[in-house]
Each structure stands twice: as C-alpha cells, then as structure tokens.
Amino acid sequence: IRLCDHGSSGINAEYGERGDICGACKTDYEALLNMFKDLQHDGYACADLADSMNSTAQAWSVRYNCGHPEVKYLPVVSLAVGMLLLPITFYGGNRLITKYV
C-alpha cells in the first residue's frame, strides 16, 4: 500500500475518501498478499513480516475500506421474499383446491 500511498495526508486529496485507491492498488495488494501466502506456506514468513502484512491488511480493509466487495442486495432479498412466499402460496392454493373439490 505504501507504493500507492503517496503520504497519508495527500492520499485523500488524490484519491478521495475511498476513491480510486482500491482500483489503483488492487493488483499490487493482491500480488503482495499472494507473495506473503507463498512465503508463509514455504515457512519463510517471520514474525516481523507477518506483523507488517497484518498492518497492511488492516490499512487496506479498515482505513481505505477496500477489503469488502460491494454487495448487491436485490438478488438476496428477492430470493428471501420468494422463499417466504412459497409456503404461503402453496398453503393458499391447497386451501382453495380442497375447498372446491
């Protein structure tokens, strides 16, 4: 993130609150994260490196709010409403059918 962060005071002016920093630094951050995971898998990640990566991950997700993908709630809400209405529809339909039969 320091590669993309041109000083913490100027970053908000350059990128805005969340702005384009997530897009501008995403590939660099993902490459750094993958390199750290590879080092950790191979047993070469020391405590200082892990601490630095934790600080970087915290800055990425908390300070810049880039760690969370934007969630679109419409499909989830539509599915939930549909699932809630399904038993009511079947019960109502069954009631009408048995009433006329």
Distance bins in CASP14 RR format, pairs under 12 A and 6 or more apart:
PFRMAT RR
TARGET T0000
AUTHOR 0000-0000-0000
RMODE 2
METHOD distances of the structure
MODEL  1
1 7 0 0 0 0 0 1 0 0 0 0 0
1 8 0 0 0 0 0 1 0 0 0 0 0
1 11 0 0 0 0 1 0 0 0 0 0 0
1 15 0 0 0 0 0 1 0 0 0 0 0
1 21 0 0 0 0 1 0 0 0 0 0 0
1 22 0 0 0 0 0 1 0 0 0 0 0
1 24 0 0 0 0 0 1 0 0 0 0 0
1 25 1 0 0 1 0 0 0 0 0 0 0
1 26 0 0 0 0 0 1 0 0 0 0 0
1 28 1 0 0 1 0 0 0 0 0 0 0
1 29 1 0 0 1 0 0 0 0 0 0 0
1 30 0 0 0 0 0 1 0 0 0 0 0
1 31 0 0 0 0 0 1 0 0 0 0 0
1 32 0 0 0 0 1 0 0 0 0 0 0
1 33 0 0 0 0 0 1 0 0 0 0 0
1 52 0 0 0 0 0 1 0 0 0 0 0
1 53 0 0 0 0 0 1 0 0 0 0 0
1 55 0 0 0 0 1 0 0 0 0 0 0
1 56 1 0 1 0 0 0 0 0 0 0 0
1 57 0 0 0 0 1 0 0 0 0 0 0
1 58 0 0 0 0 0 1 0 0 0 0 0
1 59 1 0 1 0 0 0 0 0 0 0 0
1 60 1 0 0 1 0 0 0 0 0 0 0
1 61 0 0 0 0 0 1 0 0 0 0 0
1 62 0 0 0 0 0 1 0 0 0 0 0
1 63 0 0 0 0 1 0 0 0 0 0 0
1 64 1 0 0 1 0 0 0 0 0 0 0
1 66 0 0 0 0 1 0 0 0 0 0 0
1 67 0 0 0 0 0 1 0 0 0 0 0
2 8 0 0 0 0 1 0 0 0 0 0 0
2 11 0 0 0 0 0 1 0 0 0 0 0
2 25 0 0 0 0 1 0 0 0 0 0 0
2 28 0 0 0 0 1 0 0 0 0 0 0
2 29 0 0 0 0 0 1 0 0 0 0 0
2 32 0 0 0 0 0 1 0 0 0 0 0
2 52 0 0 0 0 0 1 0 0 0 0 0
2 55 0 0 0 0 0 1 0 0 0 0 0
2 56 0 0 0 0 1 0 0 0 0 0 0
2 59 0 0 0 0 1 0 0 0 0 0 0
2 60 0 0 0 0 0 1 0 0 0 0 0
3 11 0 0 0 0 0 1 0 0 0 0 0
3 21 0 0 0 0 0 1 0 0 0 0 0
3 24 0 0 0 0 1 0 0 0 0 0 0
3 25 1 0 0 1 0 0 0 0 0 0 0
3 27 0 0 0 0 0 1 0 0 0 0 0
3 28 1 0 1 0 0 0 0 0 0 0 0
3 29 0 0 0 0 1 0 0 0 0 0 0
3 31 0 0 0 0 0 1 0 0 0 0 0
3 32 0 0 0 0 1 0 0 0 0 0 0
3 56 0 0 0 0 0 1 0 0 0 0 0
4 10 0 0 0 0 0 1 0 0 0 0 0
4 11 0 0 0 0 1 0 0 0 0 0 0
4 14 0 0 0 0 1 0 0 0 0 0 0
4 15 0 0 0 0 1 0 0 0 0 0 0
4 19 0 0 0 0 0 1 0 0 0 0 0
4 20 0 0 0 0 1 0 0 0 0 0 0
4 21 1 0 0 1 0 0 0 0 0 0 0
4 22 0 0 0 0 1 0 0 0 0 0 0
4 23 0 0 0 0 1 0 0 0 0 0 0
4 24 1 0 1 0 0 0 0 0 0 0 0
4 25 1 1 0 0 0 0 0 0 0 0 0
4 26 0 0 0 0 1 0 0 0 0 0 0
4 27 0 0 0 0 0 1 0 0 0 0 0
4 28 1 0 0 1 0 0 0 0 0 0 0
4 29 0 0 0 0 1 0 0 0 0 0 0
4 32 0 0 0 0 0 1 0 0 0 0 0
4 56 0 0 0 0 0 1 0 0 0 0 0
4 59 0 0 0 0 0 1 0 0 0 0 0
4 60 0 0 0 0 0 1 0 0 0 0 0
4 64 0 0 0 0 1 0 0 0 0 0 0
4 66 0 0 0 0 0 1 0 0 0 0 0
5 11 1 0 1 0 0 0 0 0 0 0 0
5 12 0 0 0 0 0 1 0 0 0 0 0
5 14 0 0 0 0 1 0 0 0 0 0 0
5 15 0 0 0 0 1 0 0 0 0 0 0
5 21 1 0 0 1 0 0 0 0 0 0 0
5 24 0 0 0 0 0 1 0 0 0 0 0
5 25 0 0 0 0 1 0 0 0 0 0 0
5 28 0 0 0 0 0 1 0 0 0 0 0
5 29 0 0 0 0 0 1 0 0 0 0 0
5 56 0 0 0 0 0 1 0 0 0 0 0
5 59 0 0 0 0 1 0 0 0 0 0 0
5 60 0 0 0 0 0 1 0 0 0 0 0
5 63 0 0 0 0 1 0 0 0 0 0 0
5 64 0 0 0 0 1 0 0 0 0 0 0
5 66 0 0 0 0 0 1 0 0 0 0 0
6 12 0 0 0 0 0 1 0 0 0 0 0
6 13 0 0 0 0 1 0 0 0 0 0 0
6 14 1 0 0 1 0 0 0 0 0 0 0
6 15 0 0 0 0 1 0 0 0 0 0 0
6 21 0 0 0 0 0 1 0 0 0 0 0
6 24 0 0 0 0 0 1 0 0 0 0 0
6 25 0 0 0 0 0 1 0 0 0 0 0
7 13 0 0 0 0 0 1 0 0 0 0 0
7 14 0 0 0 0 1 0 0 0 0 0 0
7 15 0 0 0 0 0 1 0 0 0 0 0
7 21 0 0 0 0 0 1 0 0 0 0 0
8 14 0 0 0 0 0 1 0 0 0 0 0
8 15 0 0 0 0 0 1 0 0 0 0 0
8 21 0 0 0 0 0 1 0 0 0 0 0
8 59 0 0 0 0 1 0 0 0 0 0 0
8 63 0 0 0 0 1 0 0 0 0 0 0
8 64 0 0 0 0 0 1 0 0 0 0 0
10 16 0 0 0 0 1 0 0 0 0 0 0
10 21 0 0 0 0 0 1 0 0 0 0 0
11 17 0 0 0 0 1 0 0 0 0 0 0
11 18 0 0 0 0 0 1 0 0 0 0 0
11 19 0 0 0 0 1 0 0 0 0 0 0
11 20 0 0 0 0 0 1 0 0 0 0 0
11 21 1 0 0 1 0 0 0 0 0 0 0
11 22 0 0 0 0 0 1 0 0 0 0 0
11 24 0 0 0 0 0 1 0 0 0 0 0
11 25 0 0 0 0 0 1 0 0 0 0 0
11 59 0 0 0 0 0 1 0 0 0 0 0
11 63 0 0 0 0 1 0 0 0 0 0 0
11 64 0 0 0 0 1 0 0 0 0 0 0
12 18 0 0 0 0 1 0 0 0 0 0 0
12 19 0 0 0 0 1 0 0 0 0 0 0
12 20 0 0 0 0 0 1 0 0 0 0 0
12 21 0 0 0 0 1 0 0 0 0 0 0
12 63 0 0 0 0 0 1 0 0 0 0 0
12 64 0 0 0 0 1 0 0 0 0 0 0
13 19 0 0 0 0 0 1 0 0 0 0 0
13 21 0 0 0 0 0 1 0 0 0 0 0
14 20 0 0 0 0 1 0 0 0 0 0 0
14 21 0 0 0 0 1 0 0 0 0 0 0
14 24 0 0 0 0 1 0 0 0 0 0 0
14 25 0 0 0 0 0 1 0 0 0 0 0
15 21 1 0 1 0 0 0 0 0 0 0 0
15 22 0 0 0 0 1 0 0 0 0 0 0
15 23 0 0 0 0 1 0 0 0 0 0 0
15 24 1 0 0 1 0 0 0 0 0 0 0
15 25 0 0 0 0 1 0 0 0 0 0 0
15 63 0 0 0 0 0 1 0 0 0 0 0
15 64 0 0 0 0 1 0 0 0 0 0 0
15 65 0 0 0 0 0 1 0 0 0 0 0
15 66 0 0 0 0 0 1 0 0 0 0 0
16 22 0 0 0 0 0 1 0 0 0 0 0
16 24 0 0 0 0 0 1 0 0 0 0 0
16 64 0 0 0 0 0 1 0 0 0 0 0
16 65 0 0 0 0 0 1 0 0 0 0 0
17 63 0 0 0 0 0 1 0 0 0 0 0
17 64 0 0 0 0 1 0 0 0 0 0 0
17 65 0 0 0 0 1 0 0 0 0 0 0
17 66 0 0 0 0 0 1 0 0 0 0 0
18 24 0 0 0 0 0 1 0 0 0 0 0
18 25 0 0 0 0 0 1 0 0 0 0 0
18 60 0 0 0 0 0 1 0 0 0 0 0
18 61 0 0 0 0 0 1 0 0 0 0 0
18 62 0 0 0 0 0 1 0 0 0 0 0
18 63 0 0 0 0 0 1 0 0 0 0 0
18 64 1 0 0 1 0 0 0 0 0 0 0
18 65 1 0 1 0 0 0 0 0 0 0 0
18 66 1 0 0 1 0 0 0 0 0 0 0
18 67 0 0 0 0 0 1 0 0 0 0 0
18 68 0 0 0 0 0 1 0 0 0 0 0
18 70 0 0 0 0 0 1 0 0 0 0 0
19 25 0 0 0 0 0 1 0 0 0 0 0
19 64 0 0 0 0 1 0 0 0 0 0 0
19 65 0 0 0 0 1 0 0 0 0 0 0
19 66 0 0 0 0 1 0 0 0 0 0 0
20 26 0 0 0 0 0 1 0 0 0 0 0
20 64 0 0 0 0 0 1 0 0 0 0 0
20 66 0 0 0 0 0 1 0 0 0 0 0
21 28 0 0 0 0 0 1 0 0 0 0 0
21 29 0 0 0 0 1 0 0 0 0 0 0
21 59 0 0 0 0 0 1 0 0 0 0 0
21 60 0 0 0 0 1 0 0 0 0 0 0
21 63 0 0 0 0 1 0 0 0 0 0 0
21 64 1 0 1 0 0 0 0 0 0 0 0
21 65 0 0 0 0 1 0 0 0 0 0 0
21 66 1 0 0 1 0 0 0 0 0 0 0
21 67 0 0 0 0 0 1 0 0 0 0 0
22 28 0 0 0 0 0 1 0 0 0 0 0
22 29 0 0 0 0 1 0 0 0 0 0 0
22 30 0 0 0 0 0 1 0 0 0 0 0
22 60 0 0 0 0 1 0 0 0 0 0 0
22 61 0 0 0 0 0 1 0 0 0 0 0
22 63 0 0 0 0 0 1 0 0 0 0 0
22 64 1 0 0 1 0 0 0 0 0 0 0
22 65 1 0 0 1 0 0 0 0 0 0 0
22 66 1 1 0 0 0 0 0 0 0 0 0
22 67 1 0 0 1 0 0 0 0 0 0 0
22 68 0 0 0 0 1 0 0 0 0 0 0
22 69 0 0 0 0 0 1 0 0 0 0 0
22 70 0 0 0 0 1 0 0 0 0 0 0
23 29 0 0 0 0 1 0 0 0 0 0 0
23 30 0 0 0 0 0 1 0 0 0 0 0
23 60 0 0 0 0 0 1 0 0 0 0 0
23 64 0 0 0 0 0 1 0 0 0 0 0
23 66 1 0 0 1 0 0 0 0 0 0 0
23 67 0 0 0 0 0 1 0 0 0 0 0
24 64 0 0 0 0 0 1 0 0 0 0 0
24 66 0 0 0 0 0 1 0 0 0 0 0
25 31 0 0 0 0 0 1 0 0 0 0 0
25 32 0 0 0 0 1 0 0 0 0 0 0
25 33 0 0 0 0 0 1 0 0 0 0 0
25 56 0 0 0 0 0 1 0 0 0 0 0
25 59 0 0 0 0 0 1 0 0 0 0 0
25 60 0 0 0 0 1 0 0 0 0 0 0
25 64 0 0 0 0 1 0 0 0 0 0 0
25 66 1 0 0 1 0 0 0 0 0 0 0
25 67 0 0 0 0 0 1 0 0 0 0 0
26 32 0 0 0 0 0 1 0 0 0 0 0
26 33 0 0 0 0 0 1 0 0 0 0 0
26 60 0 0 0 0 1 0 0 0 0 0 0
26 64 0 0 0 0 0 1 0 0 0 0 0
26 66 1 0 0 1 0 0 0 0 0 0 0
26 67 0 0 0 0 1 0 0 0 0 0 0
26 69 0 0 0 0 0 1 0 0 0 0 0
27 33 0 0 0 0 0 1 0 0 0 0 0
27 34 0 0 0 0 0 1 0 0 0 0 0
28 34 0 0 0 0 0 1 0 0 0 0 0
28 35 0 0 0 0 0 1 0 0 0 0 0
28 56 0 0 0 0 0 1 0 0 0 0 0
28 60 0 0 0 0 0 1 0 0 0 0 0
28 66 0 0 0 0 0 1 0 0 0 0 0
29 35 0 0 0 0 0 1 0 0 0 0 0
29 36 0 0 0 0 0 1 0 0 0 0 0
29 53 0 0 0 0 0 1 0 0 0 0 0
29 56 1 0 0 1 0 0 0 0 0 0 0
29 57 0 0 0 0 1 0 0 0 0 0 0
29 59 0 0 0 0 1 0 0 0 0 0 0
29 60 1 0 1 0 0 0 0 0 0 0 0
29 61 0 0 0 0 0 1 0 0 0 0 0
29 64 0 0 0 0 1 0 0 0 0 0 0
29 66 1 0 0 1 0 0 0 0 0 0 0
29 67 0 0 0 0 1 0 0 0 0 0 0
30 36 0 0 0 0 0 1 0 0 0 0 0
30 37 0 0 0 0 0 1 0 0 0 0 0
30 56 0 0 0 0 0 1 0 0 0 0 0
30 57 0 0 0 0 0 1 0 0 0 0 0
30 60 0 0 0 0 0 1 0 0 0 0 0
30 66 0 0 0 0 0 1 0 0 0 0 0
30 67 0 0 0 0 0 1 0 0 0 0 0
31 37 0 0 0 0 0 1 0 0 0 0 0
31 38 0 0 0 0 0 1 0 0 0 0 0
32 38 0 0 0 0 0 1 0 0 0 0 0
32 39 0 0 0 0 0 1 0 0 0 0 0
32 49 0 0 0 0 0 1 0 0 0 0 0
32 52 0 0 0 0 1 0 0 0 0 0 0
32 53 1 0 0 1 0 0 0 0 0 0 0
32 56 1 0 0 1 0 0 0 0 0 0 0
32 57 0 0 0 0 1 0 0 0 0 0 0
32 59 0 0 0 0 0 1 0 0 0 0 0
32 60 0 0 0 0 1 0 0 0 0 0 0
33 39 0 0 0 0 0 1 0 0 0 0 0
33 40 0 0 0 0 0 1 0 0 0 0 0
33 53 1 0 0 1 0 0 0 0 0 0 0
33 54 0 0 0 0 0 1 0 0 0 0 0
33 56 0 0 0 0 1 0 0 0 0 0 0
33 57 1 0 0 1 0 0 0 0 0 0 0
33 60 0 0 0 0 1 0 0 0 0 0 0
33 61 0 0 0 0 0 1 0 0 0 0 0
33 66 0 0 0 0 0 1 0 0 0 0 0
33 67 0 0 0 0 0 1 0 0 0 0 0
34 40 0 0 0 0 0 1 0 0 0 0 0
34 41 0 0 0 0 0 1 0 0 0 0 0
34 53 0 0 0 0 0 1 0 0 0 0 0
35 41 0 0 0 0 0 1 0 0 0 0 0
35 42 0 0 0 0 0 1 0 0 0 0 0
35 44 0 0 0 0 0 1 0 0 0 0 0
35 45 0 0 0 0 1 0 0 0 0 0 0
35 49 0 0 0 0 0 1 0 0 0 0 0
35 53 0 0 0 0 1 0 0 0 0 0 0
35 56 0 0 0 0 0 1 0 0 0 0 0
36 42 0 0 0 0 0 1 0 0 0 0 0
36 43 0 0 0 0 0 1 0 0 0 0 0
36 44 0 0 0 0 1 0 0 0 0 0 0
36 45 1 0 0 1 0 0 0 0 0 0 0
36 46 0 0 0 0 0 1 0 0 0 0 0
36 49 1 0 0 1 0 0 0 0 0 0 0
36 50 0 0 0 0 1 0 0 0 0 0 0
36 51 0 0 0 0 0 1 0 0 0 0 0
36 52 0 0 0 0 1 0 0 0 0 0 0
36 53 1 0 1 0 0 0 0 0 0 0 0
36 54 0 0 0 0 1 0 0 0 0 0 0
36 56 0 0 0 0 1 0 0 0 0 0 0
36 57 0 0 0 0 1 0 0 0 0 0 0
37 43 0 0 0 0 0 1 0 0 0 0 0
37 44 0 0 0 0 0 1 0 0 0 0 0
37 45 0 0 0 0 1 0 0 0 0 0 0
37 49 0 0 0 0 0 1 0 0 0 0 0
37 50 0 0 0 0 0 1 0 0 0 0 0
37 53 0 0 0 0 1 0 0 0 0 0 0
37 57 0 0 0 0 0 1 0 0 0 0 0
38 44 0 0 0 0 1 0 0 0 0 0 0
38 45 0 0 0 0 1 0 0 0 0 0 0
38 49 0 0 0 0 0 1 0 0 0 0 0
39 45 1 0 1 0 0 0 0 0 0 0 0
39 46 0 0 0 0 1 0 0 0 0 0 0
39 49 1 0 0 1 0 0 0 0 0 0 0
39 50 0 0 0 0 1 0 0 0 0 0 0
39 52 0 0 0 0 0 1 0 0 0 0 0
39 53 0 0 0 0 1 0 0 0 0 0 0
40 46 0 0 0 0 0 1 0 0 0 0 0
40 47 0 0 0 0 0 1 0 0 0 0 0
40 49 0 0 0 0 1 0 0 0 0 0 0
40 50 1 0 0 1 0 0 0 0 0 0 0
40 53 0 0 0 0 1 0 0 0 0 0 0
40 54 0 0 0 0 0 1 0 0 0 0 0
43 49 0 0 0 0 0 1 0 0 0 0 0
43 50 0 0 0 0 0 1 0 0 0 0 0
44 50 0 0 0 0 0 1 0 0 0 0 0
45 51 0 0 0 0 0 1 0 0 0 0 0
45 52 0 0 0 0 0 1 0 0 0 0 0
45 53 1 0 0 1 0 0 0 0 0 0 0
45 54 0 0 0 0 0 1 0 0 0 0 0
46 52 0 0 0 0 1 0 0 0 0 0 0
46 53 0 0 0 0 0 1 0 0 0 0 0
47 53 0 0 0 0 0 1 0 0 0 0 0
47 54 0 0 0 0 0 1 0 0 0 0 0
48 54 0 0 0 0 0 1 0 0 0 0 0
48 55 0 0 0 0 0 1 0 0 0 0 0
49 55 0 0 0 0 0 1 0 0 0 0 0
49 56 0 0 0 0 0 1 0 0 0 0 0
50 56 0 0 0 0 0 1 0 0 0 0 0
50 57 0 0 0 0 0 1 0 0 0 0 0
51 57 0 0 0 0 0 1 0 0 0 0 0
51 58 0 0 0 0 0 1 0 0 0 0 0
52 58 0 0 0 0 0 1 0 0 0 0 0
52 59 0 0 0 0 0 1 0 0 0 0 0
53 59 0 0 0 0 0 1 0 0 0 0 0
53 60 0 0 0 0 0 1 0 0 0 0 0
54 60 0 0 0 0 0 1 0 0 0 0 0
54 61 0 0 0 0 0 1 0 0 0 0 0
54 62 0 0 0 0 0 1 0 0 0 0 0
55 61 0 0 0 0 0 1 0 0 0 0 0
55 62 0 0 0 0 0 1 0 0 0 0 0
55 63 0 0 0 0 0 1 0 0 0 0 0
56 62 0 0 0 0 0 1 0 0 0 0 0
56 63 0 0 0 0 0 1 0 0 0 0 0
56 64 0 0 0 0 0 1 0 0 0 0 0
56 66 0 0 0 0 0 1 0 0 0 0 0
56 67 0 0 0 0 0 1 0 0 0 0 0
57 63 0 0 0 0 0 1 0 0 0 0 0
57 64 0 0 0 0 0 1 0 0 0 0 0
57 66 0 0 0 0 0 1 0 0 0 0 0
57 67 0 0 0 0 1 0 0 0 0 0 0
58 64 0 0 0 0 0 1 0 0 0 0 0
58 65 0 0 0 0 0 1 0 0 0 0 0
58 66 0 0 0 0 0 1 0 0 0 0 0
58 67 0 0 0 0 0 1 0 0 0 0 0
59 65 0 0 0 0 0 1 0 0 0 0 0
59 66 0 0 0 0 1 0 0 0 0 0 0
59 67 0 0 0 0 0 1 0 0 0 0 0
60 66 1 0 1 0 0 0 0 0 0 0 0
60 67 1 0 1 0 0 0 0 0 0 0 0
60 68 0 0 0 0 0 1 0 0 0 0 0
61 67 1 0 1 0 0 0 0 0 0 0 0
61 68 1 0 0 1 0 0 0 0 0 0 0
61 69 0 0 0 0 0 1 0 0 0 0 0
62 68 0 0 0 0 0 1 0 0 0 0 0
71 77 0 0 0 0 0 1 0 0 0 0 0
72 78 0 0 0 0 0 1 0 0 0 0 0
73 79 0 0 0 0 0 1 0 0 0 0 0
73 80 0 0 0 0 1 0 0 0 0 0 0
73 81 0 0 0 0 0 1 0 0 0 0 0
74 80 0 0 0 0 0 1 0 0 0 0 0
74 81 0 0 0 0 0 1 0 0 0 0 0
75 81 0 0 0 0 0 1 0 0 0 0 0
75 82 0 0 0 0 0 1 0 0 0 0 0
76 82 0 0 0 0 0 1 0 0 0 0 0
76 83 0 0 0 0 0 1 0 0 0 0 0
77 83 0 0 0 0 0 1 0 0 0 0 0
77 84 0 0 0 0 0 1 0 0 0 0 0
78 84 0 0 0 0 0 1 0 0 0 0 0
78 85 0 0 0 0 0 1 0 0 0 0 0
79 85 0 0 0 0 0 1 0 0 0 0 0
79 86 0 0 0 0 0 1 0 0 0 0 0
80 86 0 0 0 0 0 1 0 0 0 0 0
81 88 0 0 0 0 0 1 0 0 0 0 0
81 89 0 0 0 0 0 1 0 0 0 0 0
82 88 0 0 0 0 1 0 0 0 0 0 0
82 89 0 0 0 0 1 0 0 0 0 0 0
82 90 0 0 0 0 0 1 0 0 0 0 0
83 89 0 0 0 0 0 1 0 0 0 0 0
83 90 0 0 0 0 0 1 0 0 0 0 0
85 91 0 0 0 0 0 1 0 0 0 0 0
85 92 0 0 0 0 0 1 0 0 0 0 0
86 92 0 0 0 0 0 1 0 0 0 0 0
86 93 0 0 0 0 0 1 0 0 0 0 0
87 93 0 0 0 0 0 1 0 0 0 0 0
87 94 0 0 0 0 0 1 0 0 0 0 0
88 94 0 0 0 0 0 1 0 0 0 0 0
88 95 0 0 0 0 0 1 0 0 0 0 0
89 95 0 0 0 0 0 1 0 0 0 0 0
89 96 0 0 0 0 0 1 0 0 0 0 0
90 96 0 0 0 0 0 1 0 0 0 0 0
90 97 0 0 0 0 0 1 0 0 0 0 0
91 97 0 0 0 0 0 1 0 0 0 0 0
91 98 0 0 0 0 0 1 0 0 0 0 0
92 98 0 0 0 0 1 0 0 0 0 0 0
92 99 0 0 0 0 1 0 0 0 0 0 0
93 99 0 0 0 0 1 0 0 0 0 0 0
93 100 0 0 0 0 0 1 0 0 0 0 0
93 101 0 0 0 0 0 1 0 0 0 0 0
94 100 0 0 0 0 0 1 0 0 0 0 0
94 101 0 0 0 0 0 1 0 0 0 0 0
95 101 0 0 0 0 0 1 0 0 0 0 0
END
